[in-house]
Amino acid sequence: DDREMEKTVFSGIKEKYDNIDKRIKMCFLSAFICGLFAHIYALTNHLYNYDELWHTPTGFGTGLEVGRWALSITVWIQKVLFDDCFTIPFINGMLTIILYAVAACFVVSALDIKDEFYAIVVGGLMTTFPALTCRMFFMFTTHYYAIGIAMAAAGAWIIAKKKLNILKVTVAIALTVYGMAIYQANFTTAVCILVGNLLVWFITENVELKTAIKKCINYVLYLGACMALFLAGSKIALSITGKQMETYENLDQMGRLSMEQLIEGIIRCYKTFFKLPIIDVYSMNPNRIVKIAFLICFLVFLYTFVKVWMMKKEVYLKVLVSLVFAVLPIAVNLIIIMAISSGTMYSIMVYEIVFVFIISIACLEAIRTCNSDITAIPNKMVIDKVETLLNSVTAVMLVITVITYIWFANGNYLAMEYTNQHDNAYYQTLMTQIKSVDGYHADMPITMIGKPVVDSTYTRQDMIGGTFNISGKSSTNINAYSSWNIMTRVLGYDPVNRNSDEEEEYFRGLDEVNDMPCYPSSGSIKIIDDTIVIKFQEPSELEQ
């Protein structure tokens, strides 16, 4: 009967849950809780940046035209099911945290992190890392990016952990291709997972050279197939829809890399990697605490490298470990090479730097279980003490780093709210002044000469942005490309806008406009030709 069927289904679900390793459950729980602590501010408020303003209350950004053809498909599916892609912070943000927690579980499994404490730390790092905070600034699209990273992680996990056949390889490639076709940087997630998996495997196992080379080739073929299919998918989707790839940030050049650009990109990857303990890198290491944590991770890498060369008898394994360490700076910064044509890099793109922390954790575990004759090593007692100390210091510093990232995320959201409040106040005042002009009526259109640029009374802006400085938000949005939406979509004032090029050109040429002072001076708002004219800049400045 129905009750018996429900009982059977429930029992099946419970059995599946019970079979999940405890460290995976702890990782997910940690990721979820830490993610809430870091981002609940954004989930329970509608904070906006320049792009969020443009996509309020609906929108998803740009899809196919910038190579994100799977994003367009995902949005289409959502519109079929839910009418439109609404920006609902709590739903979008909660889904994002859950999906990053799922991705963290795939990472812990793929890198064979068996210690429950370190699984908890990995979960916390992956949902508090500043690049995710930056993605939360774009609340209208952050959950799509989260779908992409979870899919890319799942694909890499299948390749790394499952006994492969054609079906599993096909599923893995499909997941990763779809993930990177939502957001191209997700390809780097798959790369980092596989690089970490190889490193752990070479350290812990005495694999034969032929087997090791075969696995490396398989990984390269998998990643190459993913990139090739992604690019092919873009071309096919553009051909079907008749659209063209945007030239914005040279996105139409993706997949075309000269030798000169490749060398430049590799050099930048290494420079960025070794700057992490020293200077700010895209706000991923915002203070001395996090810089010290990165330094400790580098010491873990160094210690792992030295110990492998001491312990491993097979020279080829020592060389393979060395090669993986050499590739690591490129893997975590691969997006630099992928975006080399654009020359633009900022916080939202560099999420995979988090793998510096995660792979150092994997190394600490791997060297403890290294499959070699450790009794042959002199001063074993000293080595054990060094490892214990390194483990303790790393554990403490990474916990403090997670706490710091939670603090940093909330500070950035607070800075954003300060900006939003001041932006709203600025335009609320402007609206009041518009409606106070003699002869004003509700049907009167508005034209703006220039953008707000100078106002000595408007200097507070985000107030704490110097410290909480993740990119993706501005200290003010009053002169952003979407600033008109502060009045229309945030404050609800929606007059007719006469800001076409022809209309602006007409008003700029009027002597009466040229004689007006710039806002907020008295007389900067006037009715001319039955139109409210607001002068922010001199016409001569706009022509330069």
C-alpha positions as CSV (number, residue, x, y, z in Angstrom):
1,D,0.0,0.0,0.0
2,D,0.9,3.7,0.0
3,R,2.2,3.7,3.6
4,E,4.4,0.7,2.9
5,M,5.8,2.4,-0.2
6,E,6.5,5.6,1.7
7,K,8.3,3.6,4.4
8,T,10.4,1.9,1.7
9,V,11.4,5.2,0.1
10,F,12.2,6.7,3.4
11,S,14.3,3.7,4.4
12,G,16.2,3.9,1.1
13,I,17.0,7.6,1.6
14,K,18.1,6.9,5.1
15,E,20.3,4.1,4.0
16,K,21.9,6.3,1.4
17,Y,22.5,9.0,4.0
18,D,24.0,6.5,6.5
19,N,26.4,5.3,3.8
20,I,27.9,8.8,3.3
21,D,31.2,9.1,5.1
22,K,31.1,11.2,8.2
23,R,33.9,13.5,7.1
24,I,31.7,14.4,4.0
25,K,28.7,15.2,6.2
26,M,30.9,17.3,8.5
27,C,32.4,19.1,5.5
28,F,28.9,20.0,4.1
29,L,27.6,21.1,7.5
30,S,30.7,23.2,8.1
31,A,30.4,24.8,4.7
32,F,26.8,25.5,5.2
33,I,27.1,27.0,8.7
34,C,30.2,29.1,7.8
35,G,28.6,30.2,4.6
36,L,25.6,31.5,6.5
37,F,27.8,33.3,9.0
38,A,29.6,35.0,6.1
39,H,26.7,35.8,3.8
40,I,23.5,36.0,5.9
41,Y,23.8,39.8,5.6
42,A,23.5,39.6,1.8
43,L,20.7,37.0,2.0
44,T,18.5,39.1,4.2
45,N,19.1,42.5,2.5
46,H,18.8,43.6,-1.1
47,L,22.3,45.1,-1.5
48,Y,23.1,46.4,-5.0
49,N,26.1,47.2,-7.1
50,Y,26.2,48.7,-10.5
51,D,25.1,45.4,-12.3
52,E,22.6,44.4,-9.6
53,L,20.9,47.8,-10.2
54,W,20.5,47.0,-13.9
55,H,19.1,43.5,-13.1
56,T,16.5,44.5,-10.5
57,P,14.1,42.8,-10.1
58,T,14.8,40.4,-13.0
59,G,17.8,39.5,-15.2
60,F,20.8,37.2,-15.3
61,G,23.5,39.2,-17.1
62,T,24.9,38.1,-20.4
63,G,25.0,34.5,-21.6
64,L,25.7,33.2,-25.1
65,E,27.2,36.5,-26.3
66,V,30.1,36.1,-23.9
67,G,30.5,32.3,-24.3
68,R,28.2,31.3,-21.5
69,W,25.8,29.3,-23.6
70,A,24.8,27.0,-20.7
71,L,23.9,30.0,-18.7
72,S,21.4,30.9,-21.4
73,I,20.0,27.4,-21.3
74,T,19.8,27.4,-17.5
75,V,17.9,30.7,-17.5
76,W,15.6,29.5,-20.2
77,I,14.7,26.4,-18.1
78,Q,14.1,28.7,-15.0
79,K,11.8,31.0,-17.0
80,V,9.8,28.0,-18.2
81,L,9.4,26.8,-14.6
82,F,9.2,30.1,-12.7
83,D,8.0,32.7,-15.3
84,D,11.2,34.8,-15.0
85,C,14.7,34.9,-13.3
86,F,13.9,37.1,-10.3
87,T,16.6,38.4,-8.0
88,I,15.5,37.0,-4.6
89,P,18.5,37.4,-2.3
90,F,17.6,34.7,0.3
91,I,16.7,32.1,-2.4
92,N,19.6,32.9,-4.7
93,G,22.1,33.2,-1.8
94,M,20.9,30.0,0.0
95,L,21.1,28.0,-3.2
96,T,24.6,29.3,-3.7
97,I,25.8,28.3,-0.3
98,I,24.4,24.8,-0.6
99,L,26.0,24.2,-4.0
100,Y,29.4,25.4,-2.8
101,A,29.0,23.1,0.2
102,V,28.3,20.3,-2.3
103,A,31.4,21.3,-4.3
104,A,33.5,21.2,-1.1
105,C,32.4,17.6,-0.5
106,F,33.6,16.6,-3.9
107,V,36.9,18.3,-3.3
108,V,37.4,16.6,0.1
109,S,36.7,13.2,-1.5
110,A,38.8,13.8,-4.6
111,L,41.8,14.9,-2.5
112,D,41.4,12.0,0.0
113,I,41.2,14.4,3.0
114,K,40.2,11.8,5.6
115,D,40.7,13.9,8.8
116,E,37.3,15.1,9.9
117,F,38.8,18.3,11.3
118,Y,40.4,19.2,8.0
119,A,37.2,18.3,6.2
120,I,35.5,20.9,8.3
121,V,38.1,23.5,7.5
122,V,37.9,22.8,3.8
123,G,34.1,23.3,4.0
124,G,34.5,26.6,5.8
125,L,37.2,27.9,3.4
126,M,35.1,27.2,0.3
127,T,32.0,29.1,1.4
128,T,33.8,32.1,3.0
129,F,36.5,32.7,0.4
130,P,36.4,36.4,-0.7
131,A,35.9,35.5,-4.4
132,L,32.6,34.0,-3.4
133,T,31.7,37.2,-1.5
134,C,32.4,39.1,-4.7
135,R,30.1,36.7,-6.5
136,M,27.4,37.4,-3.9
137,F,27.6,41.1,-4.9
138,F,26.0,40.0,-8.2
139,M,23.1,38.3,-6.5
140,F,21.1,38.1,-9.7
141,T,23.6,35.6,-11.2
142,T,25.5,34.1,-8.3
143,H,23.4,30.9,-8.0
144,Y,24.0,30.2,-11.7
145,Y,27.8,30.4,-11.1
146,A,27.3,28.0,-8.1
147,I,25.5,25.5,-10.3
148,G,28.5,25.7,-12.6
149,I,31.1,25.2,-10.0
150,A,29.3,22.2,-8.4
151,M,29.0,20.6,-11.8
152,A,32.6,21.2,-12.7
153,A,33.7,19.7,-9.3
154,A,31.4,16.7,-9.8
155,G,32.9,16.0,-13.2
156,A,36.5,16.2,-11.9
157,W,35.5,14.0,-9.0
158,I,34.2,11.3,-11.3
159,I,37.4,11.3,-13.2
160,A,39.6,11.3,-10.1
161,K,37.7,8.7,-7.9
162,K,35.6,6.4,-10.1
163,K,36.5,3.3,-12.0
164,L,36.0,4.7,-15.4
165,N,34.0,3.5,-18.4
166,I,32.7,5.3,-21.5
167,L,29.4,6.3,-19.7
168,K,31.2,7.8,-16.7
169,V,33.7,9.6,-18.8
170,T,30.9,11.0,-20.9
171,V,29.0,12.2,-17.8
172,A,32.1,13.7,-16.3
173,I,32.9,15.7,-19.5
174,A,29.2,16.8,-19.9
175,L,29.1,18.1,-16.3
176,T,32.4,20.0,-16.6
177,V,31.6,21.4,-20.0
178,Y,28.2,22.6,-18.8
179,G,29.7,24.1,-15.7
180,M,32.3,26.1,-17.6
181,A,29.7,27.1,-20.1
182,I,27.8,28.8,-17.3
183,Y,31.0,30.6,-16.1
184,Q,34.3,29.9,-17.8
185,A,36.4,30.2,-14.6
186,N,34.8,27.0,-13.4
187,F,37.2,25.1,-15.7
188,T,39.9,26.0,-13.3
189,T,38.1,24.3,-10.5
190,A,38.3,21.0,-12.3
191,V,42.0,21.6,-13.1
192,C,42.8,22.2,-9.4
193,I,41.0,19.2,-8.2
194,L,42.8,16.9,-10.6
195,V,46.2,18.5,-9.9
196,G,45.6,18.0,-6.1
197,N,44.5,14.4,-6.7
198,L,47.7,13.6,-8.7
199,L,49.8,15.2,-6.0
200,V,48.2,13.1,-3.2
201,W,48.4,10.0,-5.3
202,F,52.1,10.4,-6.1
203,I,52.9,11.1,-2.5
204,T,50.9,8.3,-0.9
205,E,51.4,5.5,-3.4
206,N,54.4,3.8,-5.0
207,V,52.8,3.8,-8.4
208,E,54.5,2.4,-11.5
209,L,55.8,5.0,-14.0
210,K,53.7,3.6,-16.8
211,T,50.6,3.8,-14.6
212,A,51.4,7.4,-13.5
213,I,52.0,8.6,-17.0
214,K,48.8,7.0,-18.2
215,K,46.8,8.7,-15.5
216,C,48.4,12.1,-16.3
217,I,47.6,11.7,-20.0
218,N,44.0,10.7,-19.2
219,Y,43.6,13.9,-17.1
220,V,45.0,16.0,-19.9
221,L,42.8,14.4,-22.5
222,Y,39.7,14.9,-20.2
223,L,40.5,18.6,-19.7
224,G,41.3,19.1,-23.4
225,A,38.1,17.5,-24.4
226,C,36.2,19.7,-22.0
227,M,37.8,22.9,-23.4
228,A,37.3,21.7,-27.0
229,L,33.6,20.9,-26.5
230,F,33.0,24.1,-24.7
231,L,34.4,26.1,-27.6
232,A,32.5,24.0,-30.1
233,G,29.3,24.5,-28.1
234,S,29.8,28.2,-28.3
235,K,30.2,28.2,-32.0
236,I,27.2,25.9,-32.5
237,A,25.0,28.0,-30.2
238,L,26.1,31.3,-32.0
239,S,25.4,29.7,-35.4
240,I,21.9,28.5,-34.4
241,T,20.9,31.8,-32.8
242,G,22.6,34.0,-35.4
243,K,24.3,36.0,-32.6
244,Q,27.9,37.1,-32.4
245,M,30.4,36.8,-29.7
246,E,30.9,40.2,-28.0
247,T,34.2,42.0,-28.4
248,Y,33.9,43.3,-24.8
249,E,37.1,42.5,-22.9
250,N,38.3,40.6,-26.1
251,L,35.9,37.7,-25.2
252,D,35.7,36.9,-28.9
253,Q,39.4,36.0,-28.8
254,M,39.0,33.2,-26.2
255,G,40.6,30.0,-27.3
256,R,43.1,31.9,-29.5
257,L,46.4,32.1,-27.6
258,S,49.7,33.1,-29.0
259,M,53.0,31.8,-27.7
260,E,53.8,35.2,-26.4
261,Q,50.6,35.5,-24.5
262,L,51.0,32.0,-23.1
263,I,54.5,32.8,-21.8
264,E,53.2,36.1,-20.4
265,G,50.3,34.3,-18.7
266,I,52.5,31.7,-17.1
267,I,54.9,34.3,-15.7
268,R,51.9,36.2,-14.3
269,C,50.6,33.0,-12.7
270,Y,53.9,32.5,-10.8
271,K,54.1,36.1,-9.8
272,T,50.6,36.1,-8.5
273,F,51.2,32.8,-6.6
274,F,54.3,34.0,-4.8
275,K,52.8,37.4,-3.9
276,L,50.1,35.8,-1.7
277,P,52.1,35.9,1.5
278,I,53.5,39.4,0.7
279,I,51.0,41.8,-0.8
280,D,47.3,42.0,-1.6
281,V,46.2,39.8,-4.4
282,Y,42.7,40.7,-5.7
283,S,41.6,41.0,-2.0
284,M,42.0,37.3,-1.3
285,N,44.6,38.0,1.4
286,P,43.2,41.1,2.9
287,N,45.4,41.4,6.1
288,R,48.5,40.0,7.8
289,I,46.6,37.1,9.3
290,V,45.7,35.6,5.9
291,K,49.1,36.5,4.4
292,I,50.7,34.5,7.3
293,A,48.3,31.6,6.6
294,F,49.4,31.6,2.9
295,L,53.1,31.6,4.1
296,I,52.4,28.6,6.3
297,C,50.9,26.8,3.3
298,F,54.0,27.5,1.3
299,L,56.1,26.0,4.2
300,V,53.8,22.9,4.1
301,F,54.5,22.6,0.3
302,L,58.3,23.0,0.9
303,Y,58.3,20.5,3.7
304,T,56.3,18.0,1.6
305,F,58.7,18.5,-1.3
306,V,61.7,17.8,0.9
307,K,60.2,14.8,2.7
308,V,59.2,13.2,-0.6
309,W,62.7,13.5,-1.9
310,M,64.0,12.0,1.4
311,M,61.5,9.2,1.6
312,K,60.7,8.1,-1.9
313,K,63.1,5.5,-3.4
314,E,61.8,5.9,-7.0
315,V,63.4,8.9,-8.7
316,Y,60.5,9.2,-11.1
317,L,58.0,9.7,-8.3
318,K,60.2,12.4,-6.8
319,V,60.3,14.1,-10.3
320,L,56.5,13.7,-10.7
321,V,55.8,15.3,-7.4
322,S,58.2,18.1,-8.3
323,L,56.4,18.6,-11.6
324,V,53.0,18.8,-9.9
325,F,54.3,21.4,-7.5
326,A,55.7,23.3,-10.5
327,V,52.3,23.2,-12.2
328,L,50.4,24.2,-9.0
329,P,50.9,28.0,-9.4
330,I,49.6,27.8,-12.9
331,A,46.6,25.6,-11.9
332,V,45.3,27.9,-9.2
333,N,45.8,31.0,-11.4
334,L,44.8,29.4,-14.7
335,I,42.1,32.0,-15.3
336,I,44.9,34.6,-15.8
337,I,45.9,32.7,-19.0
338,M,42.3,32.1,-20.0
339,A,41.6,35.8,-19.8
340,I,45.0,37.0,-21.0
341,S,43.5,38.7,-24.1
342,S,41.2,40.9,-22.0
343,G,43.8,42.1,-19.6
344,T,41.1,42.4,-16.9
345,M,41.3,40.4,-13.7
346,Y,39.4,41.0,-10.5
347,S,38.1,39.3,-7.4
348,I,35.2,37.4,-8.9
349,M,37.5,35.4,-11.2
350,V,40.1,34.1,-8.8
351,Y,38.1,31.7,-6.6
352,E,40.5,28.8,-7.3
353,I,43.2,30.5,-5.2
354,V,41.4,28.8,-2.3
355,F,43.0,25.6,-3.5
356,V,46.4,26.8,-2.1
357,F,44.9,26.2,1.3
358,I,43.1,23.0,0.4
359,I,46.0,21.4,-1.3
360,S,48.3,22.2,1.6
361,I,45.8,20.4,3.8
362,A,45.9,17.4,1.4
363,C,49.7,17.4,1.5
364,L,49.8,17.4,5.3
365,E,47.6,14.3,5.3
366,A,49.4,12.6,2.5
367,I,52.9,12.9,4.0
368,R,51.6,11.2,7.2
369,T,50.4,8.2,5.2
370,C,53.3,8.1,2.7
371,N,53.8,4.6,1.4
372,S,57.6,4.4,1.9
373,D,60.2,3.0,4.3
374,I,60.1,5.8,6.9
375,T,62.2,3.7,9.3
376,A,65.2,4.3,7.1
377,I,65.1,8.0,7.6
378,P,67.5,9.4,10.3
379,N,66.2,11.6,13.0
380,K,62.6,10.2,12.7
381,M,61.7,11.6,16.1
382,V,62.7,15.1,15.0
383,I,60.7,14.8,11.8
384,D,57.6,13.6,13.8
385,K,57.9,16.6,16.0
386,V,58.2,19.0,13.1
387,E,55.1,17.4,11.4
388,T,53.1,17.7,14.6
389,L,54.1,21.4,15.0
390,L,53.4,22.1,11.3
391,N,50.0,20.4,11.6
392,S,49.1,22.3,14.7
393,V,50.1,25.7,13.3
394,T,48.4,25.1,10.0
395,A,45.2,24.0,11.7
396,V,45.1,27.0,14.0
397,M,45.9,29.5,11.2
398,L,43.4,28.1,8.8
399,V,40.6,28.2,11.4
400,I,41.6,31.8,12.1
401,T,41.5,32.5,8.3
402,V,38.0,31.2,8.0
403,I,36.9,33.5,10.9
404,T,38.8,36.4,9.2
405,Y,37.0,35.7,5.9
406,I,33.6,35.7,7.7
407,W,34.5,39.1,9.2
408,F,35.8,40.3,5.9
409,A,32.6,39.3,4.0
410,N,30.4,41.0,6.5
411,G,32.5,44.2,6.4
412,N,32.2,44.3,2.6
413,Y,28.4,43.9,2.8
414,L,28.3,46.7,5.4
415,A,30.4,48.9,3.1
416,M,28.0,48.1,0.4
417,E,25.0,49.0,2.5
418,Y,26.6,52.4,3.4
419,T,27.0,53.0,-0.3
420,N,23.4,52.0,-1.0
421,Q,22.0,54.3,1.7
422,H,24.1,57.2,0.6
423,D,23.2,56.6,-3.1
424,N,19.5,56.5,-2.2
425,A,19.7,59.6,-0.1
426,Y,21.5,61.5,-3.0
427,Y,18.8,60.6,-5.5
428,Q,16.0,61.1,-2.9
429,T,17.2,64.6,-2.5
430,L,17.5,65.1,-6.2
431,M,13.9,63.8,-6.7
432,T,12.6,66.3,-4.1
433,Q,14.4,69.1,-5.8
434,I,13.0,68.1,-9.2
435,K,9.5,68.1,-7.9
436,S,10.0,71.4,-6.2
437,V,10.9,73.3,-9.4
438,D,8.2,75.9,-10.2
439,G,5.9,74.7,-13.0
440,Y,6.7,71.0,-12.5
441,H,4.1,68.5,-13.3
442,A,4.2,64.6,-13.2
443,D,4.1,64.2,-17.0
444,M,7.2,66.4,-17.6
445,P,10.2,64.5,-19.0
446,I,13.7,64.7,-17.6
447,T,17.1,65.0,-19.3
448,M,20.4,64.9,-17.6
449,I,23.5,66.7,-18.9
450,G,26.4,64.5,-17.9
451,K,26.7,62.4,-14.8
452,P,27.1,63.3,-11.1
453,V,30.8,63.9,-10.6
454,V,31.4,66.8,-8.1
455,D,29.6,67.3,-4.8
456,S,31.8,68.4,-1.9
457,T,28.9,67.4,0.5
458,Y,28.9,63.8,-0.8
459,T,32.2,62.3,0.4
460,R,31.3,59.6,2.9
461,Q,30.2,57.0,0.3
462,D,31.2,53.5,1.5
463,M,33.1,54.8,4.5
464,I,35.0,51.6,5.2
465,G,35.8,50.6,1.7
466,G,39.5,51.1,2.2
467,T,39.6,48.0,4.5
468,F,36.7,46.0,3.0
469,N,37.9,46.4,-0.6
470,I,36.7,43.4,-2.6
471,S,36.2,44.5,-6.2
472,G,32.8,44.2,-7.8
473,K,31.3,47.0,-5.8
474,S,31.9,50.8,-6.1
475,S,32.2,53.4,-3.4
476,T,29.3,55.1,-5.0
477,N,26.8,54.2,-7.7
478,I,25.5,57.7,-8.4
479,N,27.4,58.0,-11.7
480,A,27.2,54.3,-12.7
481,Y,25.8,53.2,-16.0
482,S,22.8,52.0,-14.2
483,S,22.4,54.9,-11.8
484,W,19.0,55.9,-13.3
485,N,17.6,52.7,-11.8
486,I,18.3,54.1,-8.3
487,M,15.4,56.5,-8.9
488,T,13.2,54.2,-10.9
489,R,13.6,50.7,-9.5
490,V,14.9,51.4,-5.9
491,L,13.0,54.6,-5.1
492,G,10.1,54.1,-7.4
493,Y,10.2,57.5,-9.3
494,D,9.8,56.7,-13.0
495,P,9.5,59.9,-15.1
496,V,10.0,59.9,-18.9
497,N,13.7,60.0,-19.7
498,R,14.8,62.2,-22.6
499,N,18.4,61.1,-22.7
500,S,18.7,59.9,-26.3
501,D,21.9,61.1,-28.1
502,E,19.9,63.5,-30.2
503,E,18.0,65.0,-27.3
504,E,21.2,65.4,-25.2
505,E,22.9,67.1,-28.2
506,Y,20.0,69.5,-28.5
507,F,20.0,70.6,-24.9
508,R,23.8,70.8,-24.7
509,G,23.8,73.3,-27.5
510,L,21.4,75.7,-25.7
511,D,22.9,78.9,-24.3
512,E,20.5,78.7,-21.4
513,V,21.9,75.3,-20.4
514,N,25.5,76.5,-20.8
515,D,24.8,79.4,-18.4
516,M,23.4,77.1,-15.7
517,P,25.7,76.1,-12.8
518,C,26.4,72.4,-12.2
519,Y,24.4,70.3,-9.7
520,P,24.0,70.7,-6.7
521,S,24.3,74.4,-7.0
522,S,21.1,76.5,-7.0
523,G,19.8,76.9,-10.5
524,S,21.3,73.6,-11.8
525,I,17.7,72.2,-12.3
526,K,15.4,74.1,-14.7
527,I,12.4,73.7,-16.9
528,I,13.4,74.3,-20.5
529,D,11.1,73.5,-23.4
530,D,8.7,71.8,-21.0
531,T,11.5,69.4,-19.9
532,I,13.3,69.2,-16.6
533,V,17.0,69.8,-17.3
534,I,19.5,68.7,-14.7
535,K,23.0,69.9,-15.4
536,F,25.7,67.7,-13.8
537,Q,28.6,68.6,-16.1
538,E,29.6,71.3,-18.5
539,P,28.9,70.4,-22.1
540,S,32.5,71.2,-23.0
541,E,33.7,68.5,-20.5
542,L,31.5,65.9,-22.2
543,E,32.9,66.7,-25.6
544,Q,36.5,65.9,-24.5
